[in-house]
Amino acid sequence: MQKQKGISTLAGVIIIVAVVVVLFGGVFAYQYFAKSQTPVTNDQQNFNVQTQQPTNQEINNTGAIEQEQQLTKEQSCVASGGKVELITCYCSDVPDFINDCNMKVSTCNCDPALGINRQIKMCVCDAGKCFDGTSCIDS
C-alpha cells in the first residue's frame, strides 16, 4: 500500500477555521478602532466633546505644580457634580477648566481655518449650573 502525502482532513479544517477567525477578527478590530477615532462635530460651538476621566497615572503623578492644580480642578469639578470632558478648541490662548459662568459666546469659537486644533479639559455641569473655575454653581 502506498503512503499518501498531503494534509489530513482534520488539519485542513483547523487551518480553514483559524484563517476565518483571523479575518473576521481583523474586520471587527478595524471597525472598532476606525469608529473610536471618528470625531463628533458640533457646528454651533465649533468643538467636539469627548468624556474623559482622570487616569491613575494622572492621579498618582504629583511632580508638577500645574498638574496638581489641574487635578484639583478635576476633582472639584467631579465633587461638585460636573463631568470632565475634552473639547477641541480652535483658539490658542484658552486654558483648561475655563470659567464658563460669564460666557455669552463660546471661548473656543475661533476660526478653524487658522489651523489651531488642540484638546482642552472642561468641566460640564448639570442643567442650570456652570463651572466658575473651582466648582459647579447655580447660573
Summary of the structure (lengths in Angstrom):
residues: 139
radius of gyration: 25.0
end to end distance: 91.9
largest distance: 92.7
contacts: 311
relative contact order: 0.14
helix: 37%
strand: 17%
